[in-house]
């Protein structure tokens, strides 16, 4: 790539020449000089040379990224061909109809890395929105509609367009979605407008869009999903083999199950004719609204090409040249001989999870909000602190309130069980605000910068996002979370006023709600595709027909986990310490109070009847447990 290359008349240039200039602009605008130096070293030191053309093949790409490919025997992840297919499509941007699949030259790889690492902010408008369309195109198969008896485009009558510009991947949306077609062009047009190349691009797109349909096959998407589940915790400088090198049969079974749970959310019902795979409409809806962080692991994966192990990132003080120093081959090999263990997600505490596993946590990271620079839950370095578990603390609401109400930070509730149809189900809620203790013990979402969410993980992914409407949060009768020792737990319900003669029962309200009985043994999940006046908004589904369902669940396990954000600054460090230490301080205070009351009530020479009565009161309050233990009854 030579920065001196120019085109005298860009409006009359070929797509190949314009694609080259665009890659040149991407390289200078989206990478620092040092990153570009590392990029070149990684690419050219591994490139295949064929008659002066240097390029990467599928094996080179897979080996460098550290992902298994189809050439490996008994490969638990066969995602290499899928990634190569995606990259070959993106490398032709914005001339996919003419140039895709692209040979992976340096210029093509520049565009690939810019698009997959979301570094296009300086050169493209509305990049993130249109990135979804590019990702769909890179995964989709092409199906040509019936062109009529003549085999020509009956609307335009142009039977030479495809001959003049043979198509590689002709990806399009449903034929009646004209507005989306125009919006989809913005990404490419913005990239070319300063090159005076709009007419060339339009000529490349002249084949009538309405004659094509495209779907992503379920097998292709499943293989990509499984890779994303495995590398979800990946950070830029992590060795990918840390996550892909040792995949046991048990681990891969959980990966495949979670991938199928997400895949089920993309598949339309039979009435919509989705037998051929995933349509653009369902893909766009689900990725945009229900799984916003699904493709985030691709960013650190492809950022690896910007860091060469042959070059020293640290510049020696006093150097005047910009050429990085070079490691020896032995040094490079020794740096990767011992792979570090992935950082722990769980903080040490009183119990371990019987519900969460690495695959389930990866699933959560694809949609949970993060307050750390817009990164996903795992990539931000967030961790989970044990707060409450029915396995460890029992099913007492007194014990629940003792442990949960003392946690002053965001929390994650997760439960599993079985439905009336004898199907296992896993669901939960993210609450960004602490549970509060008042006369009705409610939690309001507006005390946090992020919104709550109610979700189902299996047997099918479902996300009900929090309602951002201020009127919802200001209504005290519709708290996000509600705790009552008489009625149990309620999320997203309306709480009618209590009377002296009756106990107010929470009422399902809005698009989604979850009620858990006072014994923490059963729950009712209410989900509707309509209703915008509750704490949770309707879920994004691919079916066109509105639905409203109630699912009764026998609970096996219920857990509350505190969400601890990483140490981004001294202020956040203090917040991190307060979340764990404040809870500990409250427990210690309650223990001291229990000891004081025990000494007063139990050792004051009172009779056996009074002593037993006092003990019963303390146990009921959760201050004295069995055999004199303090800190909550179980």
C-alpha positions in Angstrom: 0.0 0.0 0.0 1.6 3.2 -1.1 0.3 6.5 0.3 1.3 8.3 -2.9 -1.1 6.5 -5.1 -3.9 8.7 -6.6 -6.6 8.4 -9.2 -6.9 11.3 -11.7 -10.6 10.7 -12.3 -12.1 8.8 -9.4 -15.6 9.0 -10.9 -14.4 6.9 -13.9 -12.2 4.5 -11.9 -12.7 0.8 -11.4 -14.1 -0.7 -8.2 -10.7 -2.3 -7.6 -8.9 1.1 -7.7 -11.4 2.8 -5.5 -11.3 -0.1 -3.1 -7.6 0.4 -2.8 -7.8 4.1 -2.1 -10.5 3.4 0.5 -8.2 0.9 2.3 -5.5 3.5 2.1 -7.7 6.1 3.8 -8.8 3.5 6.4 -5.2 2.8 7.3 -4.2 6.4 7.8 -7.3 7.5 9.6 -8.1 4.5 11.8 -4.7 3.3 12.9 -1.8 5.0 14.7 1.6 4.8 12.9 2.8 2.2 15.5 -0.3 0.1 15.1 0.2 0.2 11.3 3.8 -0.9 11.8 2.7 -3.9 13.8 -0.1 -4.7 11.4 2.4 -4.8 8.5 4.8 -7.0 10.4 2.1 -9.5 11.3 0.6 -9.6 7.8 3.7 -9.7 5.6 5.7 -12.1 7.8 2.9 -14.7 7.3 1.6 -13.9 3.8 1.7 -16.3 0.9 3.5 -14.9 -2.1 2.1 -15.9 -5.5 3.6 -14.1 -8.5 4.1 -11.0 -6.4 0.6 -11.1 -4.8 0.9 -11.4 -1.0 -2.2 -12.7 0.7 -3.5 -14.8 3.6 -5.3 -18.1 3.1 -7.8 -19.7 5.5 -5.2 -21.7 7.4 -3.0 -18.6 7.9 -6.0 -16.6 9.2 -7.1 -19.4 11.6 -3.6 -20.1 12.9 -2.9 -16.4 13.6 -6.2 -15.8 15.3 -5.9 -19.0 17.3 -9.2 -20.5 16.3 -9.6 -24.1 15.2 -10.3 -24.8 11.6 -11.7 -27.7 9.6 -8.3 -29.2 9.0 -7.9 -30.2 12.6 -9.0 -33.6 13.6 -11.8 -34.0 16.2 -12.1 -30.2 16.2 -14.6 -29.2 18.9 -14.9 -25.7 17.3 -15.2 -25.7 13.5 -15.4 -22.0 13.2 -12.4 -21.3 11.0 -14.3 -21.6 7.7 -17.0 -19.3 9.0 -14.6 -16.6 10.0 -12.7 -16.9 6.7 -16.0 -16.5 4.8 -16.9 -13.4 6.8 -13.5 -11.8 6.2 -13.5 -12.6 2.5 -16.8 -10.7 2.2 -15.8 -7.7 4.4 -12.5 -7.4 2.5 -14.4 -6.4 -0.6 -16.2 -3.5 1.1 -18.0 -1.5 -0.3 -18.1 -3.4 -3.6 -19.3 -6.7 -2.3 -21.5 -7.3 -5.4 -18.4 -7.0 -7.7 -15.4 -8.0 -5.7 -16.6 -10.5 -3.1 -15.3 -12.9 -2.1 -12.1 -11.0 -1.8 -8.5 -12.2 -1.8 -7.1 -11.4 1.6 -4.4 -8.9 0.5 -3.1 -6.3 2.9 -5.6 -3.8 1.6 -8.5 -6.1 2.2 -7.3 -7.0 5.7 -7.1 -3.3 6.6 -10.8 -2.9 5.8 -11.6 -6.1 7.7 -9.9 -5.0 10.9 -11.4 -1.5 10.7 -14.9 -2.9 10.3 -14.7 -5.7 12.9 -12.9 -3.6 15.6 -15.3 -0.7 15.1 -12.6 1.8 14.3 -14.6 3.4 11.5 -15.7 6.4 13.5 -13.4 8.8 11.7 -14.4 7.7 8.2 -17.9 6.3 8.2 -21.3 7.7 9.3 -23.7 5.5 11.3 -21.1 2.8 11.3 -22.4 0.6 14.2 -26.0 0.5 12.8 -24.9 -0.5 9.3 -22.2 -2.9 10.7 -25.1 -5.3 11.4 -26.0 -5.3 7.7 -22.4 -6.1 6.8 -22.2 -8.9 9.3 -25.4 -10.4 8.0 -24.1 -10.2 4.4 -20.8 -11.9 5.5 -22.7 -14.9 6.9 -25.7 -15.2 4.5 -26.3 -17.6 1.7 -27.8 -16.3 -1.5 -31.1 -17.4 -2.9 -32.2 -15.9 -6.3 -35.9 -15.2 -6.8 -37.8 -16.2 -9.8 -37.0 -13.8 -12.6 -39.8 -14.8 -14.8 -40.0 -16.9 -18.0 -37.3 -14.8 -19.8 -34.8 -15.2 -17.0 -34.4 -11.4 -16.9 -35.2 -8.7 -14.4 -38.8 -8.1 -15.4 -38.9 -4.7 -13.7 -35.7 -3.2 -15.3 -35.3 -5.5 -18.3 -31.6 -5.4 -17.9 -30.1 -8.8 -18.6 -26.6 -7.5 -19.0 -26.0 -6.0 -15.6 -25.0 -9.3 -14.1 -22.7 -10.1 -17.0 -20.9 -6.7 -16.8 -20.5 -7.0 -13.1 -20.7 -10.6 -11.9 -21.9 -10.8 -8.3 -20.0 -12.5 -5.5 -22.4 -12.2 -2.6 -25.7 -10.6 -3.6 -27.2 -10.0 -0.1 -30.5 -8.2 0.3 -33.3 -7.7 2.7 -37.0 -8.4 2.1 -38.2 -6.9 -1.2 -40.7 -4.5 0.4 -38.3 -2.9 2.8 -37.3 0.1 0.7 -36.5 2.3 3.7 -33.9 -0.2 5.0 -32.4 -0.5 1.5 -31.7 3.2 1.4 -30.4 3.3 4.9 -28.1 0.4 4.1 -26.4 2.4 1.3 -25.3 5.2 3.7 -22.4 3.3 5.0 -20.9 2.7 1.6 -21.9 6.1 0.2 -20.3 7.9 3.1 -17.1 6.0 2.5 -17.0 7.0 -1.2 -18.5 10.5 -1.3 -15.1 12.2 -0.7 -13.6 10.2 -3.5 -16.1 11.4 -6.2 -16.9 7.7 -6.7 -20.7 7.6 -6.1 -21.5 6.8 -9.7 -19.2 3.8 -9.7 -20.7 2.5 -6.5 -24.2 2.9 -7.9 -23.2 1.1 -11.0 -22.0 -1.8 -8.9 -25.4 -1.9 -7.2 -27.5 -1.6 -10.4 -28.9 -5.1 -10.3 -32.4 -4.9 -9.0 -32.3 -5.5 -5.2 -35.8 -6.9 -5.1 -34.9 -10.1 -7.0 -32.7 -11.5 -4.3 -33.4 -13.1 -0.9 -30.7 -14.2 1.6 -30.7 -16.2 4.8 -28.0 -17.3 7.2 -28.0 -21.1 7.6 -28.6 -22.3 11.1 -25.4 -24.5 10.9 -23.3 -21.5 9.9 -24.7 -19.3 12.6 -24.4 -22.0 15.3 -20.7 -22.6 14.5 -20.1 -18.8 14.9 -22.1 -18.6 18.1 -20.1 -21.4 19.7 -16.9 -19.6 18.9 -18.3 -16.4 20.4 -19.4 -18.2 23.6 -15.8 -19.6 24.0 -14.0 -16.3 23.4 -16.5 -14.0 25.1 -14.1 -13.1 28.0 -11.2 -12.3 25.4 -9.4 -9.1 25.8 -7.1 -7.5 23.3 -3.8 -8.8 24.6 -5.1 -12.2 25.7 -3.8 -15.3 24.0 -6.9 -16.8 22.3 -5.6 -20.3 23.0 -6.3 -19.6 26.7 -9.9 -20.1 25.8 -9.8 -22.4 22.8 -6.9 -24.7 23.7 -8.6 -27.1 26.2 -12.3 -27.6 25.5 -13.6 -30.6 27.3 -16.7 -32.5 26.2 -18.6 -31.2 29.1 -17.7 -27.6 28.3 -18.6 -28.0 24.7 -22.0 -29.5 25.6 -22.9 -26.4 27.6 -21.5 -24.2 24.8 -23.7 -25.9 22.2 -26.8 -25.8 24.5 -26.5 -22.1 25.1 -25.8 -21.5 21.4 -29.0 -23.3 20.6 -30.9 -21.3 23.1 -29.9 -18.1 21.3 -30.3 -19.6 17.9 -34.0 -20.4 18.8 -34.6 -16.7 19.3 -33.6 -15.9 15.7 -35.7 -18.6 14.0 -39.1 -17.5 12.8 -42.0 -19.8 13.1 -43.1 -22.1 10.2 -45.9 -19.7 9.2 -43.4 -17.1 8.2 -41.5 -19.4 5.9 -38.2 -19.4 7.7 -37.2 -22.9 6.8 -34.2 -21.7 4.8 -32.5 -20.1 7.8 -32.3 -16.6 9.5 -33.6 -13.6 7.5 -32.1 -10.2 7.7 -35.2 -8.8 9.4 -35.0 -11.2 12.3 -31.1 -10.9 12.5 -31.3 -7.1 12.6 -34.0 -7.0 15.2 -32.4 -9.5 17.6 -28.8 -8.2 17.4 -29.9 -4.6 17.7 -32.3 -4.9 20.6 -31.9 -8.2 22.3 -28.2 -9.2 22.0 -26.4 -5.8 21.6 -23.0 -7.3 22.6 -23.2 -10.5 20.7 -20.4 -9.7 18.2 -18.2 -7.8 20.7 -15.7 -10.6 21.1 -14.7 -10.1 17.4 -13.1 -6.7 18.4 -10.3 -8.0 20.6 -9.9 -11.1 18.4 -9.0 -9.0 15.3 -7.1 -6.4 17.3 -4.5 -9.1 17.8 -3.2 -8.2 14.3 -2.2 -4.7 15.7 0.2 -6.2 18.1 3.2 -8.1 16.8 5.2 -10.4 19.0 8.3 -9.7 16.9 8.2 -6.0 17.8 8.8 -4.4 21.2 5.8 -2.2 22.1 7.8 -0.3 24.7 10.0 2.5 23.2 13.3 3.1 24.9 13.7 6.5 26.4 15.8 8.8 24.3 15.3 7.1 21.0 14.7 9.4 18.1 13.6 6.8 15.4 10.2 5.3 15.2 11.2 1.8 14.4 10.3 -0.6 17.2 13.0 -3.0 18.4 12.8 -6.6 17.5 12.7 -9.7 19.8 14.5 -12.8 19.0 12.6 -15.9 17.8 13.4 -17.6 21.1 12.0 -14.7 23.1 8.8 -14.8 21.1 8.3 -18.5 21.6 9.0 -18.3 25.4 6.4 -15.5 25.8 3.6 -17.9 24.8 4.9 -21.2 26.2 2.9 -20.9 29.3 -0.7 -19.7 28.8 -2.2 -17.7 31.7 -5.4 -18.7 33.3 -8.5 -16.6 32.4 -9.2 -14.0 35.2 -11.9 -15.3 37.6 -15.4 -14.0 37.3 -16.5 -15.0 40.7 -15.1 -13.2 43.8 -14.5 -15.4 46.9 -17.4 -15.7 49.2 -19.7 -17.9 51.2 -20.9 -20.1 48.3 -20.3 -21.1 44.8 -22.9 -21.1 42.0 -24.9 -24.3 41.1 -26.5 -22.4 38.2 -23.9 -20.3 36.5 -21.2 -21.8 34.4 -18.7 -20.2 31.9 -21.1 -20.7 28.9 -24.1 -19.2 30.8 -21.9 -16.2 31.9 -20.9 -15.7 28.2 -24.6 -15.7 27.4 -25.3 -13.0 30.0 -22.4 -10.9 28.6 -24.1 -10.7 25.2 -26.8 -8.4 26.6 -26.1 -7.3 30.2 -25.5 -3.5 30.3 -22.0 -2.3 31.4 -21.0 1.0 32.8 -17.4 0.6 31.9 -16.7 2.4 28.6 -19.5 0.6 26.7 -17.8 -2.7 26.9 -19.7 -6.0 27.5 -20.0 -7.4 31.0 -17.0 -9.8 30.6 -14.7 -7.6 28.6 -15.2 -4.8 31.1 -13.7 -7.0 33.8 -16.8 -7.0 36.0 -17.0 -9.7 38.6 -19.7 -11.4 40.7 -19.8 -11.4 44.5 -21.9 -14.1 46.2 -24.9 -12.5 48.1 -27.6 -15.1 48.5 -28.3 -18.7 47.5 -31.1 -21.1 48.4 -28.6 -23.9 48.5 -26.4 -22.1 51.1 -28.9 -20.0 53.0 -32.2 -21.9 52.6 -35.6 -20.6 51.4 -36.3 -18.2 54.2 -37.3 -14.7 53.1 -35.9 -13.5 56.4 -32.5 -14.8 55.4 -33.0 -13.4 51.9 -33.6 -9.9 53.2 -30.7 -10.2 55.7 -28.3 -11.0 52.9 -29.8 -9.0 49.9 -30.9 -5.8 51.6 -27.3 -5.2 52.9 -25.9 -5.3 49.4 -25.6 -1.7 48.2 -24.7 -2.2 44.5 -26.2 -3.6 41.3 -27.3 -7.2 41.6 -28.1 -10.2 39.4 -30.9 -12.6 40.2 -30.7 -16.0 38.5 -33.0 -19.0 39.0 -33.6 -22.4 37.4 -36.4 -24.9 37.6 -39.0 -26.8 35.6 -42.2 -25.7 33.9 -45.5 -27.4 33.9 -44.6 -29.0 30.6 -41.6 -30.6 32.4 -39.1 -28.4 30.5 -36.1 -27.0 32.3 -35.9 -23.2 32.3 -33.4 -20.6 33.4 -34.3 -17.0 33.9 -33.4 -13.9 35.9 -33.2 -10.2 36.3 -30.5 -7.5 36.4 -31.2 -4.8 39.0 -28.8 -1.8 38.7 -30.0 -0.3 42.0 -29.7 -1.8 45.5 -32.7 -3.4 47.0 -34.1 -1.0 49.6 -35.9 -1.5 52.8 -39.1 0.4 53.5 -42.7 -0.4 54.4 -42.9 -2.3 51.1 -39.2 -3.0 50.3 -38.9 -1.8 46.7 -36.1 -1.1 44.3 -36.2 1.8 41.9 -34.2 1.8 38.6 -33.7 5.5 38.3 -31.0 5.7 41.0 -28.6 4.2 38.4 -27.3 5.2 35.0 -28.4 1.8 33.6 -31.8 0.3 33.3 -32.9 -3.1 34.7 -33.9 -6.1 32.6 -35.9 -9.2 32.9 -34.6 -12.2 30.9 -34.9 -15.8 30.0 -31.8 -17.8 29.1 -33.3 -21.2 28.3 -34.9 -22.9 26.6 -35.0 -19.8 24.4 -33.3 -16.5 24.8 -35.7 -13.6 25.7 -34.9 -10.1 26.9 -37.3 -7.6 28.4 -35.4 -4.4 28.7 -36.1 -1.8 31.4 -38.6 1.0 30.6 -36.7 4.4 30.4 -39.9 6.4 30.8 -39.7 8.7 33.9 -43.4 8.3 34.6 -42.8 4.6 35.3 -40.0 5.1 37.8 -41.9 7.9 39.6 -44.9 5.7 40.3 -44.4 4.1 43.7 -47.1 1.5 43.0 -45.0 -0.1 40.2 -41.6 -0.8 41.7 -39.0 -2.7 39.7 -38.5 -5.1 42.6 -40.7 -5.7 45.6 -40.1 -7.8 48.7 -42.8 -8.8 51.2 -42.5 -11.5 53.8 -46.2 -12.2 53.3 -46.4 -12.4 49.5 -42.8 -13.0 48.4 -40.8 -11.4 45.6 -42.3 -9.4 42.7 -40.5 -7.8 39.8 -42.4 -5.5 37.4 -45.7 -5.8 39.2 -48.3 -3.3 40.4 -48.6 -3.2 44.2 -52.1 -2.2 45.4 -52.5 -0.5 48.8 -52.7 -2.8 51.8 -55.5 -2.7 54.3 -55.8 -3.8 57.9 -57.9 -6.7 56.9 -56.2 -7.9 53.8 -52.7 -8.4 52.3 -52.0 -6.7 49.0 -51.1 -9.2 46.3 -48.8 -8.0 43.5 -50.5 -7.8 40.2 -48.6 -8.5 36.9 -48.3 -5.3 35.0 -47.0 -4.2 31.6 -45.0 -6.4 29.2 -43.2 -8.6 31.7 -43.3 -9.5 35.4 -42.0 -12.2 37.7 -43.7 -13.3 40.9 -41.9 -15.7 43.4 -43.8 -17.0 46.4 -42.8 -16.4 50.0 -41.3 -19.9 50.3 -39.0 -19.3 47.2 -40.3 -22.6 45.8 -42.4 -21.5 42.8 -42.6 -18.6 40.4 -44.9 -17.2 37.7 -43.3 -15.5 34.6 -45.7 -13.3 32.7 -44.5 -12.1 29.2 -46.4 -10.1 26.7 -45.4 -8.6 23.3 -47.5 -5.5 24.0 -47.6 -3.0 26.8 -45.3 -0.1 27.4 -46.5 1.2 30.8 -44.7 -1.2 33.1 -41.2 -1.6 34.5 -40.1 -3.8 31.5 -40.7 -3.3 27.8 -41.9 -6.0 25.4 -39.3 -8.5 24.2 -38.0 -8.5 20.7 -39.3 -11.5 18.8 -39.2 -12.5 15.2 -42.8 -13.7 15.1 -45.3 -11.1 13.7 -48.3 -12.2 15.9 -48.7 -10.6 19.4 -48.5 -13.1 22.2 -49.1 -13.2 26.0 -48.0 -16.1 28.1 -47.8 -17.2 31.7 -45.2 -19.8 32.7 -45.4 -21.5 36.1 -42.1 -22.7 37.4 -41.1 -25.0 40.2 -37.9 -23.5 41.4 -34.8 -25.7 41.9 -32.3 -23.0 42.8 -32.3 -19.2 43.2 -29.2 -17.1 43.6 -28.4 -13.4 44.0 -25.0 -12.1 42.8 -23.6 -8.7 43.4 -22.2 -7.1 40.3 -18.8 -5.5 41.0 -17.4 -3.2 38.3 -13.7 -3.0 37.6 -11.3 -0.4 39.1 -11.4 2.3 36.5 -10.3 5.1 38.8 -9.8 5.9 42.5 -13.4 6.8 42.8 -14.6 3.4 41.4 -12.1 1.7 43.7 -13.9 3.3 46.6 -17.2 2.2 45.3 -15.9 -1.3 44.8 -14.7 -1.5 48.4 -17.9 -0.1 49.7 -20.1 -2.7 48.1 -18.4 -5.6 49.8 -17.2 -3.9 52.9 -20.5 -2.1 53.7 -22.3 -5.4 53.6 -19.7 -7.0 55.8 -19.9 -4.0 58.2 -23.7 -4.4 58.4 -23.4 -8.1 59.1 -20.9 -7.4 61.9 -23.2 -4.8 63.3 -26.2 -7.2 63.3 -24.0 -9.9 64.9 -23.0 -7.6 67.7 -26.7 -6.6 68.2 -27.7 -10.2 68.2 -25.0 -11.0 70.8 -26.1 -8.0 73.0 -29.8 -9.0 72.8 -28.9 -12.6 73.5 -27.1 -11.6 76.6 -29.9 -9.4 77.8 -32.8 -11.7 77.0 -31.3 -15.1 77.5 -29.0 -14.7 80.4 -30.9 -12.3 82.6 -32.2 -15.0 84.9 -35.6 -15.3 83.2 -37.6 -18.4 83.2 -37.4 -21.1 80.6 -40.6 -19.9 79.0 -39.4 -16.3 78.6 -36.0 -17.5 77.4 -37.6 -19.7 74.7 -39.9 -16.9 73.7 -36.9 -14.5 73.4 -34.9 -17.0 71.3 -37.9 -17.5 69.1 -38.2 -13.8 68.4 -34.5 -13.5 67.6 -34.6 -16.5 65.3 -37.7 -15.0 63.5 -35.8 -11.8 63.0 -32.8 -13.6 61.5 -30.4 -12.5 64.3 -29.9 -15.9 65.9 -29.8 -19.1 64.0 -29.7 -22.7 65.1 -27.2 -23.7 67.8 -26.6 -20.0 68.6 -25.4 -19.0 65.1 -25.9 -15.4 64.1 -26.6 -13.7 60.8 -29.9 -15.1 59.6 -32.1 -18.2 59.9 -32.3 -20.8 57.2 
